[in-house]
Amino acid sequence: MKDNNDKEFINSGNDDVLYSSDFQITTQDVPDELSLAISLSGCPLKCKGCHSSFTWDPKFGEPMTDEVLHTLIKNNKHISCVLFYGGEWKLKRLLELFGIVKSHDLKICLYTGLQHIRPHRSNRHIPIRAPTGQPLPVSH
């Protein structure tokens, strides 16, 4: 895991487009939830031993548009949570996606390789987990 003191990490890149490369329904990643898990591409952390190194390419997959997220949620009506694998490097866009999830009255979880993350004040309730599945300390 990396420390997020590097100012270049958050909101790296010139645009606010996040690309998604994989969608799956999972019961193991978020306890007691049926989650729609979405892998977001472009992670600059490049953690040693990363099981999703194919997502390091920022344009791997298709753009995660508002319409795509709404459609995924509507097509998976039994989910209780949306889990994002990454995306915190484009925090503004990720928070917009969180807003869409909240508009469907679903829970949100973020998996990250960071050791700490400062959530937006309106999103402090979002569980943030390390790749080990352990909750991360959240800085307020």
Wavefront OBJ file of the C-alpha trace (Angstrom):
o trace
v 0.000 0.000 0.000
v 1.077 3.547 -0.648
v 0.949 6.709 1.397
v -1.197 9.400 -0.226
v 1.018 12.334 0.744
v 2.059 12.662 -2.911
v 0.029 15.588 -4.257
v 0.445 14.303 -7.835
v -1.589 11.193 -7.046
v -5.033 12.661 -6.446
v -6.729 13.980 -9.578
v -3.819 13.005 -11.818
v -4.524 13.387 -15.525
v -6.055 16.139 -17.583
v -9.668 15.028 -17.661
v -12.285 13.677 -15.325
v -13.027 10.508 -17.295
v -12.669 7.205 -15.459
v -12.573 3.986 -17.465
v -14.080 0.736 -16.253
v -12.878 -2.651 -17.311
v -14.753 -5.242 -15.315
v -18.114 -5.661 -13.610
v -19.070 -8.532 -11.349
v -21.483 -9.377 -8.568
v -19.698 -10.353 -5.373
v -20.710 -11.467 -1.897
v -17.240 -11.674 -0.373
v -15.706 -8.211 -0.664
v -18.168 -6.220 1.448
v -19.502 -8.115 4.483
v -23.251 -8.752 4.477
v -23.757 -7.074 1.087
v -24.521 -8.222 -2.441
v -22.221 -5.865 -4.322
v -21.817 -4.741 -7.878
v -18.017 -4.539 -8.112
v -16.554 -2.169 -10.694
v -12.844 -2.073 -11.573
v -11.732 1.417 -12.532
v -8.656 1.838 -14.716
v -5.739 4.212 -14.389
v -4.318 3.474 -10.953
v -0.998 5.291 -10.593
v -0.014 3.391 -7.413
v 1.313 0.313 -9.240
v 1.566 -1.668 -5.998
v 3.968 -4.599 -6.010
v 1.976 -7.820 -6.408
v -1.159 -6.036 -7.662
v -3.668 -8.626 -8.905
v -5.184 -6.098 -11.325
v -2.104 -4.624 -13.000
v -4.020 -4.639 -16.294
v -6.002 -1.695 -14.881
v -2.915 0.516 -14.605
v -3.517 1.744 -18.154
v -5.742 4.812 -17.647
v -7.777 4.131 -20.797
v -8.218 0.378 -20.381
v -11.861 -0.535 -20.871
v -14.749 1.801 -21.614
v -15.593 5.240 -20.178
v -17.639 4.975 -16.961
v -20.360 7.424 -17.896
v -23.336 8.341 -15.735
v -25.560 6.396 -18.137
v -23.400 3.258 -17.905
v -23.522 3.330 -14.096
v -27.296 3.911 -14.007
v -27.778 1.005 -16.446
v -25.534 -1.341 -14.457
v -27.467 -0.570 -11.290
v -30.868 -0.960 -12.968
v -29.816 -4.273 -14.562
v -28.675 -5.641 -11.193
v -31.733 -4.814 -9.107
v -30.897 -7.191 -6.242
v -27.626 -5.515 -5.251
v -27.336 -3.658 -1.953
v -23.958 -1.999 -2.552
v -21.688 -0.714 -5.311
v -18.011 -1.465 -4.745
v -15.422 0.532 -6.641
v -11.981 -0.974 -7.055
v -10.013 2.264 -7.284
v -10.869 5.617 -8.826
v -9.589 7.792 -5.982
v -6.952 9.296 -8.310
v -9.809 11.183 -9.992
v -11.622 12.051 -6.804
v -13.988 14.630 -8.301
v -15.326 12.119 -10.828
v -15.442 9.323 -8.264
v -17.551 11.487 -5.954
v -19.942 12.152 -8.857
v -20.285 8.376 -9.309
v -20.921 8.034 -5.561
v -23.769 10.533 -5.950
v -25.362 8.363 -8.627
v -25.110 5.299 -6.395
v -26.642 7.219 -3.491
v -29.517 8.326 -5.744
v -30.410 4.628 -6.058
v -30.362 4.240 -2.235
v -27.434 1.813 -2.345
v -24.404 1.529 -0.107
v -20.950 2.401 -1.424
v -17.555 0.871 -0.737
v -14.132 1.838 -2.086
v -11.137 -0.512 -2.234
v -7.828 1.319 -2.472
v -4.110 0.691 -2.205
v -3.684 3.857 -0.130
v -2.940 3.808 3.562
v -5.096 6.874 4.245
v -7.693 8.789 2.330
v -9.487 12.009 3.156
v -13.128 11.602 2.202
v -15.268 14.524 1.196
v -17.242 15.715 4.223
v -20.494 14.436 2.701
v -19.022 10.961 2.116
v -17.480 10.124 5.499
v -19.848 7.161 5.905
v -18.371 5.291 2.910
v -16.410 2.193 3.926
v -12.887 2.374 2.558
v -10.931 -0.870 2.509
v -7.386 -1.920 1.732
v -6.740 -4.843 -0.644
v -6.605 -7.085 2.431
v -10.255 -6.230 3.067
v -9.389 -4.475 6.326
v -10.955 -1.048 6.932
v -8.527 1.837 6.459
v -7.987 4.630 8.957
v -9.931 7.590 7.634
v -8.438 11.049 8.125
v -10.993 13.792 8.758
l 1 2 3 4 5 6 7 8 9 10 11 12 13 14 15 16 17 18 19 20 21 22 23 24 25 26 27 28 29 30 31 32 33 34 35 36 37 38 39 40 41 42 43 44 45 46 47 48 49 50 51 52 53 54 55 56 57 58 59 60 61 62 63 64 65 66 67 68 69 70 71 72 73 74 75 76 77 78 79 80 81 82 83 84 85 86 87 88 89 90 91 92 93 94 95 96 97 98 99 100 101 102 103 104 105 106 107 108 109 110 111 112 113 114 115 116 117 118 119 120 121 122 123 124 125 126 127 128 129 130 131 132 133 134 135 136 137 138 139 140
